């Protein structure tokens, strides 16, 4: 018998080479031959409570709480068989995402069959299910059992403290009353919740989930379809909070502009310091970054180990003081630069923490804005005595 597949196909393969259930065993078939067999006839899953049901997981439905069909927190056996629409002919498109309620940021997948088992001391955690297909509904046949008479209701205090909304895109955020409030809409542009900007205390993100601490609603969980959506949403919300007179409808909602680093024209910002110039054009700009790319992304200058009276070691802090004036982003404003934002390499492209000998070195930046746009740029250093 083949589970979840039409004709002679199976849950793991095509018509000539596949794995299927035969009696109580998993068998590997190749043509007319049985190649391998995993004996399952000796398995026993005790139960006192059992439920079976069918769930239609709609196209695009995200974070559907299985809740073990109402058996609460106590399941010791769970089997889910997925049947896909016959029109969904691409094998790679047919899968289900699931997460345990203790870690919604970690996404697991299964295709045709998922079986989980537990015991009296280690029961099966609650699952949230997501159908990533935007075209087709998936049919789930579910069997849940409990080995004893334990019963309790599930209360997801970890993920459902306050108010939560799932299946969101960053484009679902809009201004409501400009300067006062925003609205979060659903996929059909219907309002889900209105938030007064003055009541928002903080915004934080964990993978696809944004948590808003609100004076009225408490913790609001916004669960986005992708991590890209969540970082764009965090960037937009942070920007609106800092500039509450902004009408979201009148700005470019997508943040795809890198931050900018401003360089001094001369080392140490002094007229006597070595010139910092474009590596390709020999121009002398005071900036490096995406917005001002007419000067390229590569710059060069000369540093003296002893030129400014310090010890004959140039560390990252000294480089910051001598070369970089500031950094900013079109949305996030001024960005603080620390030693961790600089990667320093010697002539052999081996990363080092400081410079103590003459030679050619290079600096690359590890700097991004909230929307995870990273700065491109290299500064070559000619180190002399």
C-alpha positions as a printed Julia matrix, in Angstrom:
385×3 Matrix{Float64}:
  0.0    0.0     0.0
  1.28   3.46   -0.87
  0.5    6.35    1.47
 -0.44   9.71    0.01
  0.4    8.87   -3.62
 -1.74   7.98   -6.64
 -1.31   4.79   -8.61
  1.93   2.95   -8.03
  3.89   5.91   -6.72
  4.9    5.95   -3.09
  5.61   8.31   -0.25
  9.31   8.45   -1.13
  9.81   7.79   -4.82
  8.6    7.11   -8.36
  6.93   4.09   -9.93
 10.11   2.04  -10.31
 12.13   2.85   -7.2
 10.37   3.85   -4.03
  9.66   3.08   -0.39
  6.19   2.01    0.68
  4.32   0.42    3.55
  3.77  -3.29    3.16
  1.77  -4.68    6.02
  3.47  -3.14    9.04
  6.89  -2.81    7.39
  8.62  -0.12    5.35
 10.0   -1.77    2.23
 12.29  -0.39   -0.48
 11.17  -1.43   -3.96
 13.26  -1.4    -7.1
 11.35  -2.6   -10.13
  9.81  -5.93   -9.11
 12.32  -6.56   -6.31
 12.23  -5.75   -2.6
 15.68  -4.33   -1.8
 15.39  -3.46    1.9
 12.84  -3.91    4.66
 12.41  -2.06    7.97
 10.35  -4.34   10.18
  7.66  -2.5    12.08
  5.46  -5.36   13.19
  7.04  -5.42   16.64
  6.17  -1.75   17.33
  3.37  -1.06   19.82
  2.01   2.39   20.69
 -0.25   2.08   23.75
 -3.23   4.42   24.05
 -6.26   5.18   26.2
 -7.44   8.21   24.28
 -7.46   8.53   20.49
 -8.8   10.97   17.9
 -8.7   11.0    14.1
 -9.61  13.95   11.94
 -9.12  15.57    8.54
 -7.8   19.12    8.21
 -7.8   21.27    5.07
 -4.72  23.47    5.27
 -5.58  26.33    2.92
 -3.12  27.76    0.44
 -0.74  30.14    2.17
 -2.13  29.32    5.62
  0.57  30.01    8.19
  1.09  28.85   11.78
 -2.07  26.75   12.09
 -2.17  25.44   15.67
 -2.72  21.68   15.48
 -3.5   21.52   19.23
 -3.4   17.73   18.89
 -7.05  17.8    17.73
 -8.11  19.09   21.15
 -6.27  16.55   23.29
 -4.16  19.3    24.78
 -0.56  18.94   25.86
 -0.54  15.22   26.38
 -0.11  13.41   23.04
  2.22  10.42   22.96
  1.5    9.44   19.34
  0.98  11.67   16.3
  0.7   10.7    12.64
 -0.02  13.18    9.85
 -0.54  12.08    6.25
 -0.52  14.86    3.64
 -2.39  14.56    0.34
 -1.61  17.19   -2.28
 -3.76  18.57   -5.07
 -3.37  16.55   -8.28
 -2.63  19.77  -10.15
  0.43  20.36   -7.96
  2.72  18.3   -10.17
  6.11  19.65   -9.08
  7.47  17.37   -6.36
  9.6   20.12   -4.82
  6.5   22.27   -4.21
  4.71  19.64   -2.13
  5.74  19.99    1.49
  4.49  21.28    4.83
  6.41  23.47    7.27
  5.99  22.86   10.97
  7.43  24.36   14.15
  7.29  23.35   17.77
  5.61  25.97   19.94
  8.75  26.35   22.07
 10.72  27.59   19.05
  8.64  29.12   16.25
 11.81  30.47   14.65
 13.02  26.95   13.77
 11.13  25.62   10.75
 10.99  21.88   10.03
  9.45  20.21    7.0
  7.78  16.98    5.93
  6.29  15.86    2.65
  3.82  12.96    2.68
  4.11  11.59    6.21
  5.08  12.73    9.69
  5.09  10.36   12.68
  6.09  11.46   16.18
  6.04   9.38   19.35
  6.59  10.11   23.02
  6.14   8.62   26.46
  4.6    9.63   29.76
  7.51  11.88   30.73
  8.38  13.25   27.27
  5.19  14.04   25.4
  4.9   15.52   21.92
  5.06  19.31   21.84
  2.33  21.34   20.19
  2.87  22.01   16.48
  2.17  25.01   14.27
  1.64  24.01   10.61
  2.17  26.15    7.5
  1.19  25.45    3.89
  3.75  27.36    1.77
  1.82  26.79   -1.46
  0.03  29.93   -2.58
 -2.1   27.93   -5.07
 -3.32  24.71   -3.53
 -4.99  23.46   -0.35
 -3.39  20.41    1.3
 -5.48  17.69    2.95
 -4.1   16.41    6.25
 -5.35  13.18    7.8
 -4.34  13.22   11.44
 -4.34  10.58   14.19
 -3.47  11.57   17.76
 -3.33   9.26   20.78
 -2.52   9.47   24.49
 -1.17   6.45   26.34
 -2.96   7.31   29.61
 -5.92   9.3    30.94
 -3.99  12.56   31.4
 -5.86  15.55   30.07
 -5.18  19.29   30.11
 -5.88  22.23   27.84
 -3.08  23.76   25.81
 -2.22  27.35   26.67
  0.62  28.74   24.59
  1.82  31.38   27.01
  5.16  31.44   25.24
  3.91  32.57   21.81
  0.42  33.87   22.46
  0.98  36.34   25.28
 -1.09  39.33   24.27
 -2.31  39.46   20.67
 -0.84  37.62   17.68
 -1.33  37.77   13.92
  0.15  35.38   11.39
  0.78  35.14    7.65
  1.91  38.76    7.32
  3.92  40.63    4.69
  5.8   43.87    5.3
  3.4   45.53    2.84
  0.55  44.9     5.31
  1.7   47.85    7.45
  0.1   51.23    6.67
 -0.44  54.64    8.25
 -3.9   55.17    9.73
 -3.89  58.65   11.24
 -0.63  60.25   10.14
  1.46  61.21   13.13
 -0.7   59.2    15.51
 -1.39  55.6    14.5
 -0.71  52.73   12.12
 -2.79  49.75   11.02
 -1.8   46.14   10.37
 -3.88  44.64    7.54
 -4.49  41.05    6.5
 -3.82  39.61    3.04
 -7.12  41.06    1.78
 -6.28  44.54    3.12
 -8.76  44.23    5.96
 -7.59  45.83    9.24
 -6.4   43.46   11.96
 -5.31  45.96   14.61
 -4.77  49.7    15.04
 -1.77  50.85   17.08
 -1.17  54.31   18.53
  2.47  55.23   18.01
  2.69  56.85   21.43
  1.75  53.54   23.1
  4.56  51.52   21.49
  7.44  51.01   23.93
  9.72  48.76   21.91
 10.05  46.61   18.79
 12.14  43.44   18.67
 12.6   40.65   16.13
 13.37  36.94   16.27
 13.59  35.37   12.82
 10.11  35.84   11.26
  8.45  37.12   14.44
  8.27  40.77   15.51
  7.21  41.53   19.08
  5.73  44.94   19.84
  5.48  46.0    23.48
  2.34  48.15   23.63
  0.89  49.96   26.66
 -2.66  48.94   25.76
 -2.39  45.47   24.19
  0.7   44.18   25.96
  2.89  42.0    23.76
  1.73  41.9    20.14
  3.23  39.12   18.0
  3.43  39.72   14.26
  4.39  36.48   12.49
  5.59  37.16    8.94
  5.73  34.79    6.0
  9.49  35.13    5.52
 12.49  36.56    7.34
 12.83  39.09    4.52
  9.33  40.36    5.35
 10.16  40.57    9.04
 13.39  42.59    8.61
 11.67  44.96    6.2
  8.78  45.35    8.65
 11.17  46.04   11.55
 12.97  48.65    9.46
  9.69  50.33    8.5
  8.22  50.3    12.02
 11.42  51.68   13.54
 11.52  54.42   10.93
  7.89  55.43   11.54
  8.43  55.51   15.3
 11.4   57.85   14.86
  9.58  59.97   12.26
  5.93  59.82   13.28
  4.85  62.43   10.75
  5.61  60.0     7.91
  2.8   58.72    5.7
  3.81  55.18    4.76
  1.84  55.48    1.51
  4.17  58.26    0.36
  7.53  56.56    0.94
  9.37  53.71   -0.74
  8.27  50.95    1.62
 11.1   48.63    0.5
 14.43  49.4     2.17
 17.19  48.16   -0.15
 19.74  50.97    0.27
 23.03  50.21    2.01
 24.31  52.34    4.85
 27.03  54.9     4.09
 30.41  55.41    5.78
 31.89  58.9     5.64
 35.7   59.05    5.42
 37.97  61.94    6.25
 39.71  63.55    3.26
 43.01  63.15    5.09
 44.28  60.81    7.79
 43.32  62.1    11.24
 41.18  64.83    9.64
 44.22  67.08    9.47
 45.61  68.92    6.45
 49.02  67.33    7.01
 47.65  63.78    7.05
 47.97  61.41    4.1
 45.19  61.75    1.52
 42.35  59.19    1.42
 41.43  58.8    -2.24
 39.34  56.68   -4.56
 41.36  53.64   -5.62
 40.08  53.82   -9.2
 39.72  57.54   -9.95
 42.15  59.24   -7.54
 39.28  61.53   -6.55
 39.18  62.64   -2.95
 35.67  62.01   -1.66
 34.65  62.06    1.97
 32.32  59.12    1.73
 32.13  55.47    0.81
 28.92  53.62    0.14
 26.09  52.63   -2.12
 24.49  56.08   -2.34
 27.71  57.72   -3.55
 28.87  54.92   -5.81
 30.17  57.29   -8.5
 33.49  57.12   -6.68
 33.45  53.32   -6.6
 33.67  51.11   -3.55
 37.45  50.96   -3.17
 39.66  53.53   -1.46
 43.31  53.74   -0.47
 45.58  55.69    1.83
 48.87  55.54    3.68
 49.39  55.08    7.4
 52.57  55.47    9.42
 53.23  53.15   12.33
 54.81  56.07   14.23
 53.41  59.05   12.37
 51.01  60.26   15.04
 53.26  59.65   18.0
 51.55  56.45   19.15
 53.16  53.06   19.69
 54.17  51.05   16.65
 50.87  49.13   16.62
 47.82  50.17   14.63
 44.73  48.49   16.05
 41.15  48.75   14.86
 40.34  51.54   17.3
 43.17  53.63   15.93
 41.98  53.0    12.37
 38.5   54.19   13.34
 39.88  57.42   14.78
 42.18  58.16   11.83
 40.01  57.26    8.85
 36.29  57.12    9.56
 34.26  60.21   10.35
 30.8   58.65   10.76
 28.22  56.27    9.33
 24.54  56.71    8.57
 21.59  55.07    6.87
 18.74  56.56    4.88
 16.23  55.0     7.33
 18.08  54.28   10.54
 19.95  57.58   10.77
 23.35  57.66   12.47
 24.93  54.22   12.9
 27.52  53.58   15.57
 30.72  51.92   14.32
 32.79  49.76   16.66
 35.83  47.54   16.23
 33.53  44.6    15.47
 32.39  46.35   12.27
 35.92  46.22   10.8
 37.6   43.16    9.32
 41.35  43.71    8.84
 43.42  41.55    6.45
 47.16  41.38    5.72
 48.69  41.05    2.27
 48.08  37.26    2.34
 44.36  37.94    3.01
 44.66  36.47    6.5
 42.51  38.28    9.02
 44.44  40.07   11.77
 43.43  42.2    14.75
 46.17  44.81   14.46
 49.1   46.01   12.33
 52.67  45.94   13.65
 54.77  45.68   10.48
 54.94  47.61    7.24
 53.17  46.28    4.17
 49.83  46.37    2.39
 46.63  45.72    4.34
 42.94  45.96    3.54
 39.8   46.81    5.48
 36.38  45.35    4.79
 33.27  46.4     6.64
 30.8   44.23    8.51
 28.03  46.78    8.81
 24.32  46.6     8.0
 21.14  48.5     8.67
 18.01  47.05   10.31
 16.8   45.74    6.93
 20.09  43.82    6.59
 21.49  45.86    3.73
 25.26  45.46    4.02
 27.86  48.06    3.18
 30.18  47.22    0.29
 33.62  48.76    0.33
 37.34  48.14    0.73
 40.07  50.46    1.96
 43.67  49.52    1.1
 46.31  50.64    3.6
 49.96  51.18    2.68
 51.74  50.92    6.03
 55.08  52.73    6.31
 57.37  53.66    9.15
